[in-house]
Every structure is written in C-alpha cells, then in structure tokens.
Amino acid sequence: MMNRRHLLAAGAALPLAPATARAESHRAAAAPQGLADAQRFEVGEIAVTVLSDGAIRLGPEVLQGIDAQGYATLMERQFRDPETFRAAVNGFLVETGDRRVLVDAGSGGAMGPDLGRLMANLSAAGTAPEDISMLLATHLHPDHVGGAVNDGGAVFPNAELVVHQADRDFWSGTAPDGSESFFALAQSVLAAYGDRLRILTGEEEVIAGIDALPLPGHTPGHTGYLLTSGDASLLIWADIVHVAPVQLARPQVTIGFDVAPDTAAQTRARILDRAVADRLMIAGSHIDFPGMGHIARAEEGFRLIPAPYPYKA
Ligand SMILES: [Zn+2]
C-alpha cells in the first residue's frame, strides 16, 4: 500500500502546472452555452448555487484503512465502478442579502484539465469575479483555492479571503518533502489576498446567516460553513468525505491527503452523528454534483439521501 509520503510525492507531481499551461487550461475549461454544471438551491432566504469544478479519480491506493477488495465491494454495493470512480470537486456560490460569497474557488489551473471548471460555471450562473465580496476557504488545498489565483494574482479583485488561523499558520510553514507544491500554492493564495485576509479562530459568525464551524484533521484549520435562514439550514462540510461510497459506510477510512488522519476520522464520526441527530442538510466538496443531501444511518455506517431536485413552484 502507498504510504502518505509516496502519496504526497505522487500528488506533488500532478498539480501545479506552469503558468502558461495554467492560462491555457482556463480557456479550455469554458463551458458550452447552456451546459453549465451549476445548480441553485434555496436555504430559506439564502440562495446557494453549487458549482462543479470537475471530478478527480480517487482509487483505493489513496485511502488508508481499506484494501482494494474492500473498496471494490463498497463501490459495487452502490452501483459504482471501482475501476473508474471519480470524486466530484464542488464549490458554492452563496447569495445572501446583497452579498455574493464564494465558498471555495475550485482548482483553477492547479490540477490539470479534468478540473478547473468552476470559474466557467460561475460565469454561466451570471456572476463575475468582481461580484464576489468574500471568499470563504474551507482549507488551503489546491482543489479548493487554486482557482483563487492566476499567475500569482488574485482572481477575485474585491474579495476578502476568510481562512482559519490554523490553516494559515500550517501552510505558511516549511513544506515537508513531497508536499512542496501544496505549500507553494497555499502561500501564493495567502500572498495574493494578504492585504484583505480575515482570520477565523473558532466557531464564530462570519456574516449574518453564515457561521464557521472548525472541522479539523483533514487540514489543521479545515472549516465547514453553516448557513441558517429562518428554519432552514445547510452545513457546507467541505472534505468530511472524499470517497463518499467508502467513507460514509466506514468513517474510519482516511485519505493520504489528511494532515492528521486520526483527528480527521474523529471529526468525520462526530459530524456524521450530528448530521443524523439534527437532520441537517449537508453539502460536500467531493460528493457527486450537486453534492447536497441528508445523512441517515445504514446497515453499515451511514448513507447519503440526495437532496430533492429543486423544481420551480
Ligand atoms: Zn478537497
């Protein structure tokens, strides 16, 4: 089995194309007219539009706590092909009052041509980069904030970048061998928004209707955002699962990108229990687009009950 060090090395070889390739992939990612992967939901008075960034292959070799046979069995039980399973990468446009807030920005040019489509989908949904007043980072991994920078410059000229202190501090440090590209990307994002950075330190209100909920483990400052309007709520739980068909059934399974795998597994178990107990609607960065639903207990672990399609009244 691949260990974490090998995985990070493999990950380091993948992302972070040079600047020229990055510009090209932005062009290539333009969505054909009328084919945007963008789905709007209402959470009380708040509008949430899920924006697809694409999908990424996550096979059994990136997971710990399950072997290839176990992975295949869980995939097949859920009618998924273990050989081709790809995990979604989603970001979220949140419109509340007159503010347009983006929760994560996709990968931009950082992770190759299968990803990096969020900006085209944002534009197809009628929002320009300058309309975004706040970018809430769930954490500083390249599939979440790669799209916030282009050639080292801020993609969102009017946005404040909101990030948890523990992520800011961790990613500002020295990279261990094999994860240099992740650190370099995070540092370029922090630098691009350095004069308009807002640092979270715990469970706190970001703006009216949006509370930050620290969910540490995957990264030290990994943070969910809880939206509340009237009786409606939605927890954008970010990377609580990466391979949902596996990790909902077996929350103890971790992924090589977890900075602190044991903490990540504990956080996952805790938030899954809370989602069931509170009947919380959740949205996941890596759950099949549009990534929204409820969590119920299953014969083994948990399962997702996808949100109903939001038909117009
Ligand atoms: Zn992620």
Residues whose N, C-alpha, C, O or C-beta is under 5 A from the ligand:
A	BS01	ZN	D143 D239
